[in-house]
Each structure stands twice: as structure tokens, then as C-alpha cells.
Amino acid sequence: MADNDVKVGTLKGSRAPRDGLARAKPALPHAKFVVGAGDEGATVAAALRRQLRQDPDGGSWAQVRRLCTTGKVFVDDERALDPAARVRVGQTVSIKHAAPRPDLSPAGFRIVFDDAHLVVIDKPSGISSVPFDRKETGTAMDLVRGVWRRRGKRATATPLYVVHRIDKDTSGLLCFAKTRLAERALHVVFQRHTADRFYLAVAEGDVAAGRIESNLVADRGDGIRGSIRHPGQKEHAQHAVTFVEPIRKLPRATLCRVRLETGRTHQIRIHLSERGHPIVGETVYIRDLLRDGKTPMSAPRLMLHAARLGFPHPVTGAALEWTAPPPADFVAVFESLGGARGDL
């Protein structure tokens, strides 16, 4: 047997299963081979497929890709999650079916509460709450199911119902219902704005305390969402009220605690920007600032974080409340602006 061949076969006396999914796993729980000259520069998937083709029950592209993406394939004892990674002569490729699924959750993601009726998470910035279209993956819903799957729970059998959202670029607390009963109750909570919640925002300039009220439309007249500019727009507008409380003055910005009386799309971002204080890291609602000849403050993320969320349990009525400290990327930007971690 050549040095890059591996003996793979079914157990003697066993009956081949009919289900194609059940046949996907080779009989040997741990298979290993050394990459030979014939597979120099090949992808992990291609080299692995050539080995598994010796088994009548294995060797499909779908099988080897799944072995990689579920963390069962190792190259020189390093997990090989990318089926397209290249291998070199002399490297050892091994299959470990007993290896646990890797935790691919992005930094900062965690489940903070999970019971039979709802799940609450701490979402990192850059993760969509729900899919924007059917092809989008890696959303908060996907991350929840990934955790459930690693914990051995029925990840796809448990529904997730959307009861509120936070922006993709905003980090912090987000809730999903898991039952229709909880969904109905939580919809009432968020529609009536009775949830106890606040955001931390770092906005440009010297922000004063106050109540901001306007009517928001999808297109204020220049192609972006914002407050109405003439009475004819009011028919399609949504009333929005935001309360801003400055916490810490920085040399060029202000850390604020922000509460919502209403929950409109991008409401905090729009209201602060239209007051002349866009959130640090804002890239959308900056036209007014640019029109005034100013340059917005750049940052690797939007400095907006959903820090607190509270409401009665949708079924038991018990008081629930969670707080989520700002993540490391938020803290790093805050400190670069002259803030101290203890102020957050």
C-alpha cells in the first residue's frame, strides 16, 4: 500500500444502510493518511475524496466537504475547516469522527438566557439580526442554532420568532421567541414600548441632554431615511421619540445613555445625526455633516450598543432583566477617544 493510501472499508457482516445520509460516514472512526506526490497542491477535499473513494459508502464531494466544515478533518493535527485549503507532500491528514463541532461563533457572541419560551443573546456588531434575503447566512438566528447544535439540542426543530431587532452594525442584547405564546406576548411588549432598555452611544461633539421628536420616512428627499422636511411627507411618516442623556464628555465626542419611546428603524442614528452629532463610526447618516463641510469621525465599528433589556416573562410574568457590557471593539474605540473603561 502506497504511503498516501488508506484502507477504508465496511465492517464484515454489516448491512449497508439505505439512507444516503447514514452511509456518509466511513466505517473507520479514525482514518489517517500521509499526503503523497500525487496530491501535492491538491485541496484537502480532493485528497480526502480520493482516499474515501475506496469505500463504496463514501467519497462524495458532499461528504468530504461536510467532514471539513463540521471539524472532523485535521492536517498535521490542526483542524482543517476549509475544504479548499491546499495540502503538501508529507502532511498527515486524519479524520476524527468523534471530534466535537468547532465553535465558529464570532467574538463577543453569547447566549445570556435560554428557556422553553425565549432566548436572549449578546450580538456582536456586524451580524444581522435576521437574514436580509434568503441566501444570507451567519445571522444572529444562525448563531443561536449553531450553539444549540453543539449542545446536542434540536437546532432546526425549535422555531425562532422575531419580536424586535437591532441594527446589523449595533451590538448588544437581542431577544427571540421560541413559542407562539411567547411571540404574541413579546410583540405586545415591544409594540407598546414597555420594555426597559437603553443603549450606549458615543456621538460626535458636545451632546446635550434632551428629548428628540420627529416623524421619520424611508426617504426624506435625498435618498436616505430621516425626518420629514415638508407636510406632504407626513402621511407616510412614523412618529419617533428619543431621550438622550450625556454620561461622559470626551475631547471630541460624548458618551450617552439613550432610551427609546418608540422603536423605528435606525432611530437613534438618525436623531443624533440630524442634531449635528452623528454616532462615531457612522457611514450612512452623515450627509448633513458633509454638506456643512465637516468630516465625520471614522471608527472600525458603529459606536452604538444595546446595553440593557428587561420585561416580564411572556408566560410566567416573572421580572427579567439583563445587562451586556460593551464588547472589546467598542471599548477599544472609546479608549482611543480619551475615555476610560470604568466610564462604561
Secondary structure as GFF3:
##gff-version 3
##sequence-region A 1 344
A	DSSP	alpha_helix	20	23	.	.	.	ID=ss1
A	DSSP	beta_strand	30	34	.	.	.	ID=ss2
A	DSSP	three_ten_helix	37	39	.	.	.	ID=ss3
A	DSSP	alpha_helix	44	52	.	.	.	ID=ss4
A	DSSP	alpha_helix	61	69	.	.	.	ID=ss5
A	DSSP	beta_strand	73	75	.	.	.	ID=ss6
A	DSSP	beta_strand	78	79	.	.	.	ID=ss7
A	DSSP	beta_strand	92	96	.	.	.	ID=ss8
A	DSSP	beta_strand	110	114	.	.	.	ID=ss9
A	DSSP	beta_strand	118	123	.	.	.	ID=ss10
A	DSSP	alpha_helix	140	150	.	.	.	ID=ss11
A	DSSP	beta_strand	161	162	.	.	.	ID=ss12
A	DSSP	beta_strand	171	177	.	.	.	ID=ss13
A	DSSP	alpha_helix	180	191	.	.	.	ID=ss14
A	DSSP	beta_strand	196	204	.	.	.	ID=ss15
A	DSSP	beta_strand	210	217	.	.	.	ID=ss16
A	DSSP	beta_strand	226	227	.	.	.	ID=ss17
A	DSSP	three_ten_helix	231	236	.	.	.	ID=ss18
A	DSSP	beta_strand	238	249	.	.	.	ID=ss19
A	DSSP	beta_strand	253	260	.	.	.	ID=ss20
A	DSSP	alpha_helix	267	274	.	.	.	ID=ss21
A	DSSP	alpha_helix	287	291	.	.	.	ID=ss22
A	DSSP	beta_strand	304	312	.	.	.	ID=ss23
A	DSSP	beta_strand	319	323	.	.	.	ID=ss24
A	DSSP	alpha_helix	328	336	.	.	.	ID=ss25
A	DSSP	three_ten_helix	341	343	.	.	.	ID=ss26
###
